[in-house]
Amino acid sequence: MRRRGHLGSEADRATFRALHQASLASPALREGLTADSADRAIKHLRALLGTPALALTDTATTLAWDGTGSHHRAQAGALAAMLVAPVGSDPTRDWTRTVEPTQLPCSTASCPVRTGVISPLVVDGRVIGTVQAFAPTTTAGLIRATEEVAQWVSGQLDLAELDASRNRAMEAEVQALRAQISPHFIYNSLGAIASFVRTDPDRARELLLEFADFTRYSFRRHGEFTTLADELRSIERYLLLEQARFGDRLQVTLNIAPEVLPVVVPFLCIQPLVENAVRHGLESSATVGHLRIVAHDRGHECVVEVEDDGVGEDPDKVRRALAGDASLDSVGLGNVDARLRATFGDDYGLVVETAPGAGTKVIVRVPKFAPGVSAQ
């Protein structure tokens, strides 16, 4: 039996070292190609290649240099500019090139930066920079290794771009959801507040403060995630304003398990469901409407239920709303469903139980902990 911790042959150990260096470089590269990320990743990339010096550039300037011969740093930017122009015409070709001694003039006799290999970084069909490895002599092995490292770095930067695109899409979804916050609700809330100004000025003042806090939360500019506690606090403000308008016609029951309050959820993922329940389930009903909001702790998951006993809905119409049919007057059902799936996976989309005349129940499941998901 092998002793505990034995890594096998020298080839096994070399593979382990390469994977370890790649894992150390990856977090910085997943932030995109910047001077800061390049500076944090480059020493690990140089360890992968084992060269005396390594440079990371954008299309015209040197972002980071590691190793000896830093007086060649400016030359790396010029070499990048020379390579990028022809690569742009056909990034699918193999554009890895060698750098001759005549392209690296140097007056330091002991400097090992005499030749090099330059390989482009291609993201989404665009050249955004280069990897440049320098050594006393250029070998076929160094050319191949530099090309492989450049392709791996390009893959990490591709993932960074996907992450950035996802974040932009999520922000656009939230902006779209903000735009759907009913002007009807805003006008009616202000009207209800105005009705108390003379008869009950203290209540009018309290409602005005609740309205200000509600709008401040709904239109805040930072963070795509929030805690369930903050989301529910905003919902309570919304319901206080609606109860000022409906009076005893709107009855609300909240049953929230304290242990789920710190759970992190996408911003504005519960509030639109409550708005839907009031607008579509209860507002058009002539009788007293009951709204129930429950949050359970179920092991590694938090389950939130928003239920009303209003007029209900055609299940086919709900399916269309979840599919993103913009023609339907539904406050963000498809938006919330898409953001939940994008954040936690397809197992965590909305579940809607409804039928005409039978009320509506919307169930939201979220994991209590998820990698990369935190309130900001």
GUZASE-680377 format. One line per 4 residues: their letters; for each residue x, y, z of C-alpha. Coordinates in steps of 0.02 Angstrom, whole numbers, plus 50000, padded with zeros to 5 digits. Layout:
N
a	X,Y,Z  ...
//
This chain:
376
mrrr	50000,50000,50000  50058,50177,49963  50092,50282,50114  49965,50418,50153
ghlg	49992,50577,50050  50101,50494,49916  50074,50582,49749  50140,50444,49636
sead	50267,50471,49498  50358,50631,49453  50232,50655,49312  50091,50644,49441
ratf	50177,50773,49549  50206,50889,49401  50022,50876,49355  49973,50917,49534
ralh	50088,51069,49536  50017,51131,49371  49837,51111,49430  49880,51198,49593
qasl	49956,51349,49504  49807,51357,49386  49686,51355,49532  49782,51498,49613
aspa	49777,51604,49454  49595,51570,49412  49506,51682,49541  49596,51838,49480
lreg	49567,51797,49296  49381,51768,49329  49371,51954,49369  49422,51999,49190
ltad	49583,52064,49115  49638,52217,49213  49804,52278,49282  49753,52219,49456
sadr	49694,52045,49403  49845,52021,49289  49963,52070,49431  49883,51942,49547
aikh	49881,51801,49419  50047,51821,49330  50164,51740,49456  50060,51582,49452
lral	50058,51582,49262  50247,51602,49258  50262,51455,49378  50159,51353,49255
lgtp	50279,51394,49113  50441,51397,49213  50512,51542,49111  50630,51679,49174
alal	50502,51813,49133  50318,51828,49085  50210,51975,49030  50022,51997,49020
tdta	49960,52137,48908  49803,52210,48838  49805,52257,48653  49937,52392,48671
ttla	50006,52407,48848  50090,52294,48975  49973,52255,49120  50093,52149,49223
wdgt	50271,52083,49217  50343,51945,49326  50521,51883,49336  50686,51958,49283
gshh	50718,52086,49147  50580,52208,49194  50670,52342,49090  50589,52254,48941
raqa	50415,52290,49008  50375,52430,48886  50431,52321,48740  50297,52192,48784
gala	50160,52320,48750  50235,52361,48581  50247,52176,48537  50063,52154,48584
amlv	50011,52295,48468  50110,52215,48325  50020,52048,48349  49843,52110,48381
apvg	49819,52199,48214  49833,52043,48103  49744,51930,48229  49589,52039,48220
sdpt	49559,51987,48040  49544,51802,48085  49555,51757,48271  49523,51572,48232
rdwt	49696,51550,48159  49849,51499,48260  49930,51668,48290  50062,51615,48417
rtve	50226,51695,48363  50407,51691,48417  50502,51849,48464  50677,51864,48393
ptql	50827,51942,48484  50821,52090,48364  50649,52133,48432  50714,52136,48611
pcst	50865,52252,48608  50955,52247,48775  51120,52317,48840  51125,52206,48995
ascp	51242,52061,48955  51173,51946,49091  50990,51976,49047  50903,51810,49003
vrtg	50765,51899,48905  50832,51868,48731  50690,51780,48641  50508,51750,48676
visp	50341,51678,48627  50185,51785,48610  50009,51711,48604  49844,51806,48592
lvvd	49704,51806,48721  49541,51786,48626  49372,51815,48711  49209,51800,48616
grvi	49300,51812,48449  49395,51969,48500  49579,51985,48541  49591,52074,48709
gtvq	49774,52046,48752  49924,51930,48749  50028,51811,48852  50214,51834,48822
afap	50345,51711,48887  50529,51759,48880  50685,51649,48890  50866,51643,48829
ttta	50813,51529,48686  50647,51478,48610  50603,51293,48603  50458,51199,48526
glir	50404,51150,48702  50396,51332,48758  50295,51380,48605  50168,51242,48637
atee	50160,51277,48824  50133,51465,48799  49995,51430,48674  49910,51310,48795
vaqw	49922,51434,48939  49852,51573,48829  49705,51463,48781  49672,51421,48963
vsgq	49682,51604,49014  49564,51648,48871  49441,51520,48939  49447,51597,49112
ldla	49420,51771,49037  49276,51702,48935  49196,51643,49097  49227,51815,49172
elda	49136,51894,49026  48992,51773,49049  48983,51819,49233  48984,52004,49189
srnr	48849,51976,49057  48744,51881,49182  48762,52021,49310  48713,52150,49178
amea	48562,52044,49130  48511,52025,49312  48524,52213,49338  48420,52241,49182
evqa	48289,52120,49250  48282,52216,49415  48269,52381,49322  48125,52309,49220
lraq	48041,52251,49380  48058,52423,49458  47976,52496,49302  47827,52380,49331
isph	47793,52443,49508  47617,52504,49482  47593,52692,49460  47416,52649,49511
fiyn	47482,52594,49681  47586,52752,49701  47441,52867,49659  47322,52771,49772
slga	47446,52770,49916  47473,52957,49906  47285,52980,49894  47257,52875,50050
iasf	47390,52974,50143  47311,53137,50089  47142,53078,50156  47215,53066,50331
vrtd	47303,53235,50331  47156,53326,50412  47067,53183,50502  47220,53094,50574
pdra	47382,53192,50541  47488,53075,50648  47437,52926,50544  47465,53025,50384
rell	47641,53064,50443  47676,52881,50484  47609,52822,50316  47713,52952,50225
lefa	47870,52887,50312  47822,52707,50266  47796,52761,50085  47967,52845,50082
dftr	48052,52689,50155  47959,52576,50032  48013,52675,49880  48191,52694,49946
ysfr	48207,52505,49959  48123,52469,49792  48232,52590,49696  48397,52562,49786
rhge	48548,52553,49671  48667,52428,49750  48665,52239,49765  48568,52106,49669
fttl	48535,52009,49831  48456,52051,49997  48404,51959,50154  48230,51888,50175
adel	48213,52001,50328  48239,52159,50223  48123,52097,50086  47986,52059,50213
rsie	48011,52227,50298  47977,52314,50132  47825,52203,50104  47755,52254,50274
ryll	47770,52437,50223  47682,52399,50059  47540,52311,50150  47521,52451,50278
leqa	47495,52572,50133  47371,52455,50048  47276,52429,50211  47262,52618,50230
rfgd	47170,52616,50064  47067,52455,50082  47033,52466,50268  46956,52307,50339
rlqv	46935,52233,50164  47116,52175,50168  47162,52051,50303  47345,51999,50316
tlni	47424,51853,50409  47613,51834,50423  47693,51677,50494  47882,51691,50479
apev	48007,51570,50557  48142,51679,50638  48282,51563,50581  48251,51600,50397
lpvv	48261,51790,50412  48449,51795,50370  48425,51689,50213  48490,51780,50058
vpfl	48368,51798,49912  48370,51894,49747  48319,52075,49772  48132,52103,49741
ciqp	48089,51918,49726  47947,51908,49855  47876,52084,49847  47809,52067,49667
lven	47716,51909,49718  47628,52004,49857  47586,52146,49738  47511,52020,49617
avrh	47406,51944,49756  47334,52114,49803  47312,52182,49626  47246,52029,49537
gles	47181,51922,49678  47099,52041,49800  47076,52214,49723  46939,52158,49604
satv	46847,52058,49738  46695,52136,49821  46717,52037,49981  46849,52039,50118
ghlr	47014,51972,50052  47137,51870,50151  47323,51869,50113  47438,51745,50198
ivah	47629,51751,50194  47721,51605,50271  47908,51569,50278  47962,51394,50334
drgh	48130,51322,50382  48148,51154,50292  48320,51085,50325  48441,51159,50198
ecvv	48301,51258,50113  48188,51405,50152  48011,51396,50084  47905,51553,50064
eved	47719,51544,50021  47612,51691,49965  47428,51644,49962  47267,51741,49932
dgvg	47084,51689,49927  47043,51805,49784  46974,51776,49610  47111,51656,49554
edpd	47182,51643,49379  47180,51535,49224  47328,51412,49241  47369,51432,49056
kvrr	47387,51619,49079  47503,51588,49226  47610,51472,49120  47624,51608,48988
alag	47672,51736,49121  47808,51621,49187  47871,51601,49009  47893,51790,49000
dasl	47741,51842,48897  47756,52032,48907  47577,52058,48848  47507,51998,49014
dsvg	47475,52120,49156  47574,52024,49285  47699,52108,49401  47858,52013,49364
lgnv	47806,51830,49381  47918,51781,49235  48052,51901,49295  48058,51827,49470
darl	48053,51648,49405  48196,51681,49284  48305,51763,49417  48276,51623,49542
ratf	48325,51493,49411  48477,51593,49356  48536,51611,49537  48498,51440,49611
gddy	48464,51324,49464  48308,51259,49377  48251,51164,49532  48211,51331,49615
glvv	48084,51411,49498  47914,51472,49556  47772,51349,49588  47599,51425,49562
etap	47437,51340,49616  47281,51428,49553  47114,51411,49464  46972,51533,49425
gagt	46876,51567,49586  46997,51466,49693  47126,51596,49744  47313,51584,49710
kviv	47461,51513,49802  47640,51547,49748  47780,51444,49823  47963,51500,49824
rvpk	48102,51381,49876  48279,51444,49900  48432,51360,49975  48484,51434,50142
fapg	48664,51441,50080  48724,51452,49899  48900,51483,49831  48927,51660,49769
vsaq	48762,51722,49840  48775,51852,49978  48685,52010,50030  48789,52166,49991
//
